[in-house]
Amino acid sequence: MKAYSVAAVSSHNIASLYTLMVSYHPEWRGELARLSTDLESAKVSMASVSYGNVPIGLVAWTPTYDLNWCFPGGEITDLFVTPAHRGFGAALLLTSVAAEGVRTSGGSFVSGKTNNTAILGSARRFASVEPDGSVYISGRAFKTLAELSGRPIREIIQKLPPRDWNYQ
């Protein structure tokens, strides 16, 4: 039986994700060499999820800072799962990996913004979602989600923190 597996993206394996990145954004104007340099210098962090040996999704995040609360954190800048694998928890798996990456770097929240109604609907179960599509995971919810990184999707879904844990 095939299973989802997650891997950190580095300058050594970024080229293998080129096809996935172009399917996410067909008019991608980036350069693999520049992205590789930015990964090495920690300007951006990325992880991919594969089904069997086939990459089916990716997440990218960057460091950020909440000046209002004086907390470092991370911003999820891109999250993509191929259409055939949507709705099975791969995006949630990638979000937990990003949360763990941010936590390991000393951050205490992740944020992002989307207009994707399916993602917003799922996020409302465990995150603070603003009317403009801004999504925040912080407090005890952030810590719990980060701790679920690397766990099977079914376990992540079963142990998702309640939304009010964002304020604890």
C-alpha positions, 0 to 999 in steps of 0.5 A, a space after each residue: 500500500 502506498 503512503 504519503 511521505 514528507 521530505 525537506 526540500 534543499 538545493 540537492 533535491 529541488 530540481 526533482 520538484 520542477 515539474 510539480 512547481 510548474 503544474 502549481 504555477 504554469 507561468 513560474 518565472 523563478 530560477 532553480 539556481 536562485 531558489 536553491 541559493 535561497 534555500 541554502 541561506 534559509 531565506 525560504 524553507 520548503 517541504 514536499 509530500 509524495 505518494 509512493 515515489 511521486 511528488 504530489 504537493 509542496 509547502 514554502 514558508 519564510 520567517 516573519 515577525 509579529 510586531 504587535 505581540 513581539 513574536 517571531 513566526 513563519 508565513 506560509 507563502 505557498 501550499 499546493 497539492 495536485 488535484 487528484 490528492 486534494 481532500 486526503 489530508 496532504 495539505 494538513 500534513 504539509 502545514 504541520 511540517 511547516 509549523 514544526 520548521 518554524 518552531 524549530 527556528 524559534 517561532 511561535 506561530 504560522 500565518 498565511 492567506 488564501 482565497 481557496 474556500 476548501 482550505 479556509 473551511 478546513 482551517 476553521 477547525 483549528 486556526 483563526 481565520 479572518 474574513 479576508 482569508 488570513 489564517 493564523 495558527 498560534 499559541 497552544 494550537 501551533 505547538 500541538 500542530 508542530 508536535 504532530 509533524 511526521 505523524 500519519 495523516 489520520 492521527 493528525 486529523 484526530 488530534 487537531 487542536 480546537 480553534 480556541 487553543 490559538 488564544 492559549 
